[in-house]
Amino acid sequence: MIKVDISNKKIVVKGHADYADYGKDIICASASAIVTTSVNLALKFNSKSINYKEEKDKFTINVIEDDEQTKKIIENMLELLEELAKTYKKNIKIIKEEELWN
């Protein structure tokens, strides 16, 4: 299962959806596309707005500058992941440990 852990200015996406084998899993591909596109867009607008670390089965995003554009991009990313989680409840879960913006 993919878990999306949300806390104050930090998002961690980890795990494997187990919908299909590695390389053939449409849930993992969807989540990866959503996260990667959002990170690239945020950095395109403001190269100092976020930093990230990509590891095997784990992607960590830290929001450094929560300007309006960055907030909208990250909130949109989370909304897309939530929609994916609604459709594939057994494969992706959103966990809000605390609010993203304090």
Backbone bond lengths (Angstrom), bond angles and torsions (degrees), N, CA, C in turn:
res aa  C-N    CA-C-N  psi(-1)  N-CA   C-N-CA  omega(-1)  CA-C   N-CA-C  phi
1 M - - - 1.453 - - 1.529 108.79 -
2 I 1.323 115.26 137.88 1.464 120.91 172.57 1.526 106.94 -82.10
3 K 1.317 115.93 133.11 1.463 120.92 175.66 1.519 108.05 -119.24
4 V 1.329 115.17 132.26 1.456 122.09 177.31 1.520 106.42 -111.77
5 D 1.337 116.16 104.28 1.461 122.00 -179.44 1.524 109.00 -94.23
6 I 1.325 115.48 123.86 1.464 121.62 -177.92 1.518 108.70 -115.81
7 S 1.323 115.79 126.79 1.459 121.36 173.87 1.522 107.37 -140.85
8 N 1.300 117.32 -174.87 1.461 121.71 -174.76 1.533 111.55 -55.45
9 K 1.317 115.82 105.80 1.466 125.09 176.55 1.522 113.54 59.90
10 K 1.333 116.72 25.26 1.467 120.41 178.69 1.523 109.59 -141.60
11 I 1.327 115.41 135.34 1.453 121.96 177.76 1.525 107.56 -130.47
12 V 1.328 115.95 128.18 1.458 120.99 177.63 1.528 107.56 -121.22
13 V 1.323 115.81 121.46 1.463 122.40 176.44 1.519 105.98 -109.11
14 K 1.344 116.59 119.33 1.464 118.69 -175.25 1.520 111.36 -143.28
15 G 1.317 113.99 157.23 1.449 120.31 175.95 1.518 112.99 100.23
16 H 1.315 114.06 -175.61 1.458 122.83 178.92 1.521 107.67 -128.70
17 A 1.306 117.20 139.08 1.465 121.38 -174.69 1.526 113.06 -67.53
18 D 1.319 117.83 -25.72 1.466 122.39 -177.82 1.528 112.94 59.50
19 Y 1.318 116.01 28.01 1.461 121.22 174.41 1.525 109.46 -79.80
20 A 1.341 114.43 -34.28 1.470 121.91 178.15 1.524 107.46 -154.64
21 D 1.319 116.70 179.11 1.458 121.51 179.08 1.525 111.21 -63.90
22 Y 1.340 115.51 157.74 1.467 120.85 174.80 1.531 108.98 -52.75
23 G 1.314 115.19 137.21 1.460 120.54 179.35 1.518 113.89 86.63
24 K 1.338 117.01 -11.01 1.469 120.95 -178.76 1.524 112.00 -128.75
25 D 1.316 116.54 8.10 1.460 122.25 -173.42 1.528 110.14 -90.11
26 I 1.336 117.01 111.22 1.465 120.49 -176.93 1.528 112.50 -69.11
27 I 1.325 118.02 -27.10 1.471 120.60 178.90 1.527 109.19 -70.79
28 C 1.329 116.34 -46.27 1.474 119.76 177.02 1.528 110.67 -61.77
29 A 1.314 116.60 -42.58 1.469 120.30 179.44 1.526 110.73 -62.43
30 S 1.314 116.86 -41.46 1.467 120.93 179.13 1.521 111.28 -64.73
31 A 1.334 116.23 -48.22 1.469 120.35 179.52 1.529 110.67 -61.69
32 S 1.312 116.96 -42.87 1.471 120.83 178.78 1.522 111.60 -62.08
33 A 1.311 116.20 -43.12 1.466 120.19 179.68 1.526 111.13 -64.15
34 I 1.318 116.99 -43.09 1.466 121.14 179.43 1.526 110.42 -61.27
35 V 1.319 116.76 -49.09 1.467 121.53 -176.55 1.528 110.87 -67.38
36 T 1.323 117.27 -48.28 1.464 120.86 -177.24 1.524 111.67 -63.24
37 T 1.313 117.53 -43.86 1.462 121.19 178.72 1.522 110.95 -62.89
38 S 1.317 116.80 -42.01 1.466 120.76 -179.71 1.521 111.86 -65.94
39 V 1.316 116.82 -43.99 1.472 121.08 178.51 1.531 109.94 -62.28
40 N 1.323 116.78 -46.72 1.469 119.76 179.85 1.519 112.08 -61.63
41 L 1.327 117.35 -39.34 1.462 120.82 179.33 1.527 110.97 -66.80
42 A 1.322 116.95 -45.59 1.474 120.10 178.94 1.524 110.38 -58.76
43 L 1.333 117.09 -43.96 1.464 120.76 -179.42 1.522 112.24 -69.66
44 K 1.321 117.04 -29.61 1.473 120.65 178.11 1.537 110.60 -66.48
45 F 1.329 116.55 -39.81 1.462 120.60 178.55 1.523 112.27 -75.53
46 N 1.329 116.53 -38.80 1.456 120.40 -178.08 1.530 107.92 -151.17
47 S 1.307 116.11 104.29 1.469 120.86 -173.77 1.534 113.46 -65.13
48 K 1.335 116.51 -11.26 1.461 120.34 179.75 1.525 112.84 -109.93
49 S 1.334 117.22 8.03 1.466 120.89 -174.87 1.524 112.81 -72.16
50 I 1.330 116.62 -34.24 1.459 121.07 -178.66 1.522 109.14 -141.41
51 N 1.323 115.03 164.24 1.453 119.71 163.61 1.516 106.04 -132.69
52 Y 1.315 115.45 160.04 1.459 118.67 -177.25 1.515 110.30 -147.20
53 K 1.318 113.74 159.81 1.462 120.83 175.96 1.523 107.00 -134.95
54 E 1.311 115.57 126.57 1.457 121.26 -179.92 1.527 109.08 -109.88
55 E 1.333 115.27 124.84 1.453 122.54 178.00 1.532 107.72 -129.92
56 K 1.310 116.96 172.03 1.463 119.21 176.71 1.528 108.80 -62.74
57 D 1.301 116.15 123.11 1.472 123.42 178.80 1.529 114.04 61.17
58 K 1.336 117.90 21.09 1.464 120.03 178.42 1.531 109.63 -153.41
59 F 1.327 115.16 132.30 1.461 121.88 178.37 1.528 106.97 -134.14
60 T 1.320 116.95 120.41 1.466 121.72 -178.15 1.515 109.85 -113.43
61 I 1.331 115.72 129.73 1.461 122.46 178.22 1.526 108.31 -118.31
62 N 1.321 116.38 127.58 1.461 122.37 173.59 1.520 108.09 -114.03
63 V 1.315 116.27 124.76 1.466 120.80 178.20 1.525 107.50 -86.02
64 I 1.317 116.11 119.51 1.458 122.15 -177.91 1.532 110.53 -93.67
65 E 1.322 115.55 -48.82 1.464 121.48 179.43 1.519 108.05 -119.38
66 D 1.322 116.30 115.19 1.461 119.07 -177.27 1.527 111.81 -96.03
67 D 1.339 114.45 56.97 1.462 120.06 174.99 1.527 108.76 -69.81
68 E 1.308 116.09 170.45 1.467 121.84 -173.44 1.532 112.33 -59.86
69 Q 1.320 117.90 -43.44 1.468 120.45 179.98 1.523 111.59 -64.29
70 T 1.310 116.58 -45.29 1.459 120.35 179.72 1.521 110.39 -61.85
71 K 1.326 116.99 -43.47 1.462 120.37 178.55 1.520 110.98 -58.50
72 K 1.322 116.88 -45.72 1.469 120.78 -178.55 1.525 111.13 -63.85
73 I 1.317 116.94 -41.92 1.464 120.72 -179.73 1.527 110.38 -64.46
74 I 1.324 117.01 -46.97 1.471 120.81 -178.45 1.529 110.83 -67.85
75 E 1.316 117.76 -41.09 1.463 120.78 178.18 1.529 110.56 -63.79
76 N 1.333 116.96 -39.72 1.460 120.43 176.83 1.534 110.14 -63.35
77 M 1.313 117.38 -42.94 1.457 121.58 177.82 1.531 110.47 -57.49
78 L 1.323 116.50 -46.60 1.465 120.74 -179.36 1.529 111.70 -66.07
79 E 1.325 117.32 -37.48 1.469 120.30 176.92 1.527 110.89 -63.57
80 L 1.327 117.44 -41.19 1.466 121.05 177.92 1.528 110.96 -64.93
81 L 1.327 117.37 -41.82 1.467 120.81 177.30 1.532 111.08 -65.30
82 E 1.336 116.92 -36.63 1.469 120.63 177.63 1.529 110.72 -65.43
83 E 1.324 117.32 -39.48 1.467 120.69 176.89 1.523 110.76 -63.35
84 L 1.319 116.24 -41.62 1.463 121.11 176.89 1.530 110.10 -61.63
85 A 1.327 116.23 -41.79 1.471 121.39 179.78 1.527 111.77 -66.29
86 K 1.321 117.84 -33.50 1.468 120.42 177.78 1.525 111.05 -65.42
87 T 1.315 115.77 -37.91 1.459 120.78 -178.32 1.524 112.00 -78.46
88 Y 1.324 117.07 -36.28 1.462 122.20 -175.95 1.531 110.13 -121.62
89 K 1.318 115.68 66.76 1.474 122.82 -175.36 1.529 113.97 -58.28
90 K 1.319 118.09 -30.10 1.463 121.64 -178.25 1.531 112.00 -83.67
91 N 1.331 116.57 -7.22 1.458 119.25 -171.18 1.527 115.23 -117.95
92 I 1.310 117.17 -19.65 1.469 120.37 -179.62 1.528 109.32 -147.26
93 K 1.326 115.08 136.98 1.466 120.69 -177.54 1.527 109.01 -134.98
94 I 1.326 115.83 136.63 1.459 122.76 177.38 1.524 107.66 -100.75
95 I 1.329 116.74 127.42 1.459 121.96 -179.15 1.527 108.40 -122.12
96 K 1.320 116.78 113.87 1.467 121.06 178.28 1.519 108.65 -99.51
97 E 1.321 115.25 101.51 1.461 120.08 178.44 1.523 110.52 -74.99
98 E 1.312 115.32 -35.05 1.462 122.28 174.93 1.519 107.28 -158.99
99 E 1.304 116.57 170.02 1.457 120.34 -179.35 1.520 110.21 -64.51
100 L 1.314 115.55 144.47 1.458 120.98 -179.99 1.521 111.61 -67.15
101 W 1.306 115.81 -41.05 1.479 120.61 -178.37 1.524 109.36 -110.66
102 N 1.305 116.15 120.75 1.474 120.48 177.09 1.504 110.31 -112.11
